[in-house]
Amino acid sequence: MKAAALFAPEIYYLLMGLALFLGSLRKQEKPQNDFQVFLSLSGVGILVCVLSLFQQGELFFAAYKVDLFSQIFKLALALGLFLTALICHNLHGIEERYHAEFYFFLTTCTVGMMMLVSAVELLTIYLALELASYSLYILIPMRRGDGIDVEAGIKYLFIGAVSSCFMLFGLSYIFGAAHSTYLADIMAKMPTLLQSPAGLLGIVLALAGFFFKLSVFPIHFWAPDVYQGGANQLVAYIATASKAAAVAIILRFAVLGTPYGYSFAQILVFLSIVSMTLGNLVAIIQKDFKRMLAYSSIAHAGYILMGVLTFSEPGYTSVIYYAVAYLIMNFTCFMVLSEVASDGRDLQITEFAGLYYRSPLLALALMLGLFSLAGVPPSIGFTGKLLIFTSAMNQGYFWLVLIGAVNGTISLYYYLRVVYAAYFMEPGDLPKVQPSYAIRCTTYALILIIIGFGVFPMHVVDLARTAVKFVLYT
Amino acid sequence: MVEHLTNFPYLTCMLVSPVIGILIILFLKEEQHFLIRTVALVSAAVSLGFAIYTFAAYDKALGGLQFVEKYEWVKGFGISYFVGVDGLNAPMLLLTGIVIFTGVLTMWELENRVKEYFAFMLFLVTGVFGVFMSMDMFFFFLFYEIAVVPMYILILIWGSTRKEYAAMKLTLYLMAGSGLIIPGLLLLYSTSGLFTFDLIKLHGVQFTPWVQKLVFVLLLFGFGVLAAMWPFHTWSPVGHVAAPTAVSMLHAGVLMKLGSYGILRIPMYLCPEGFQFWAQLMGLLAICGIVYGVFVGLAQTDLKYVIGYSSVSHMGIVALGLATGTTDGLNGSVFQMFAHGIMTALFFSAVGYIYDRTHTRDIHELGGFCKIMPVASAFFITAALCGAGVPGFASFWAELLVFIAAVKVFGIGGLIALASIVVGALFALRVVQNSFYNEPNPKFVHFEDVSPFLGLPRMILIATLLLFGIFPSLMLDVIKTAVEPFVSGL
């Protein structure tokens, strides 16, 4: 019984997947029906995750660890899925007969990621990661369209497969050196491996698999194409939930490198600097909104690495805070995107023209979401970024922080271009946008969260601080 | 610095009043113009009331930091909500209160997207109040950014003359400044070993000379951008010209002071050795700014450009005062921040009124405007005289103090700056002569003069300038309480 309670969120989402699978077997498609089932089940899922937030224990011969750290991320994943479900009411990017499958694979992907954030054994990690990835391999080319979806799907599959290879190769090094697949055992053996490069090489290669999810340089190439090629709702999910899961596993895994200290950190410093600079610079010239957000996600991966490479309690705390913040603010942008592009098309930045006249509420939400991504107060993005910078500076990374701060300025330029379109350009003959009641409520809630948790971050930070202790000191 | 806790949260009320105003405005309808303006005016008036109270009730004999409120905010990172008033920020809070109150009055006739306009403006002013009262570097920076970013939208929507270019340029310049400020502040935070953002606690730390020099130069340029320090001033005249009247007032009047106040409050306060090292450079840049502003201003024909460049010059005087590092210099500098704030607000307010009617700001086109709108012109002329440093106005005393100190400390450099003030007088008189006392332009003859109600904000500003011009000790006594201990710490 205890085990079932520990495993509750995963079981719940498995059953939910099953229910959706049964729905997909119907002869006549009833997309509206599927949508309602999906939405309500994913809403209940949040409740399940909240109830099991303070569970603690180990499962499956200690290969699976349930602690506050994993439960926070499970809650974030559940939230990501629910928010994605909310904007699926106009899922025109996917053919109607595939809607049930779309929901089903989103759910299995979520199960995979939930297992990923709890896994503390190499094979379990790999298994969970592939469960999540395979679902996405199928989801991306599902989009109705002109073939760009297939290109995106293939790109994601190939780059995903290659990074999985790197990861397996790295894991084999680690296993060979430490003679164990348990992270805790490996951690204990790490100091003895300092003399041989195998351990460090193994960790770096293994991290490649997770960096792929987070779109860190040099495995970021898939991001722009997948963002543009995938259905808007799916990309919203990839850009929020999938990133949060990647952050969680990177935090758990990167701890292994702590004994290497400086040399390991230098690798991450390099990746962080290149990621954020490259992402921000290339984002400037983008015309497609989703492509722009893809490059901005590469830049944000750089900011997140900046917190990871501190290997310190404040650093990890701020990364958790930022991961949650990123989920919220990025989703806000995607929600506006999917409402404005109600027929499921890709949106050029210029198509936001006069959004202020077409829907003042969405324009406000878009502005807040973008400002939050750019790190402008009062928003969670600002607070999160400042906390990350603070913890990086505490470890003496002056140059890294300076480069990060300058990058903030660069990024503001392209975010402002969207705000410029929404608030200043004439709408011309672009249609009015009338969000439904549910979307309006969600928008208000997101706005409140962005500002509220930005100004009053203490509770989230305290929770994250408690969670970090489970990762850093065991 | 001694901290005196307060029983009533005066400062929080001053800060929250505009926020409440925003919330009420958000729930009003776009068409309810009058109600929106009234709400904005009332919330500005409440803040002004608290600002006047804290200025008047500041106990000069007691000194130190008064009206202090302090709560722990984020424990793990050493962030606290910590606000207080001392001799340096009491005048600044008063200035902000006056400028926002008169700013709302000045924009009384606005018709385009009224709701958003006042919401953004109150948002901006919340940030300004917050910066001036914060004694915690985290909140200082948070409010600093809040004050900077709404400018983009304010200029973009309600601005004029190349507004898109100006808005983007201004925002990027200021954000680049922030990019230097963050590492500077965080370096202080992490090298102190205390892991606190509390300014007063950090003051007790002896930073290594290397850190002091590095932080000082980062923050000097970071804040210097906003203070329009030469050669980082180029956004400022362009921005002033493009911004709508009340935003120019707030911007030139108050926002630029955030920069110079920031230099005074953080790097000079925490890094005295860094200050000693860089003071010469700071003085040199300030003198360049003073001279440059005056001469470039001479060639302008657009009234707002004229004021924009005179601001560069006057902000140079503020920086020069700071660079002297003497009691006289700092007294004069803080006083100049206040006087220049009120004076520029008056300048822009007067020009705004004329521009709204004639849709031109060209000096020659206006011609003999004095014969058409004597009262509206009088407001501008008063500001111009004040800008030229005529005795009887507040800026006379401020400039006098700064130049006494500058000549003592910088010798020949101070004299050069002083000499340029003579050119500055020529500059002001040329504008006044050409735009107000030439032949009147027949196109504008039918315009009516400013009504007493619309003239009210300008009258308040003139009254303030005269009050502190005739009784400078009202201001200097307050400033002195903070400057004397400050200079002894340098």
Interface residues (C-beta under 8 A of the other chain):
Chain A: E313 P314 T317 F371 V376 P377 P378 F382 L386 L387 F389 T390 M393 N394 G396 F398 V401 L402 A405 V406 G408 T409 L412 Y413 L416 V419 Y420 Y423 F424 P457 M458 V461 D462 R465
Chain B: W73 V74 K75 G76 F77 F138 F141 L142 F143 E145 I146 V149 Y152 I153 L156 I157 E164 M168 T171 L172 M175 A176 S178 G179 L180 I182 P183 L186 L187 Y189 S190 F195
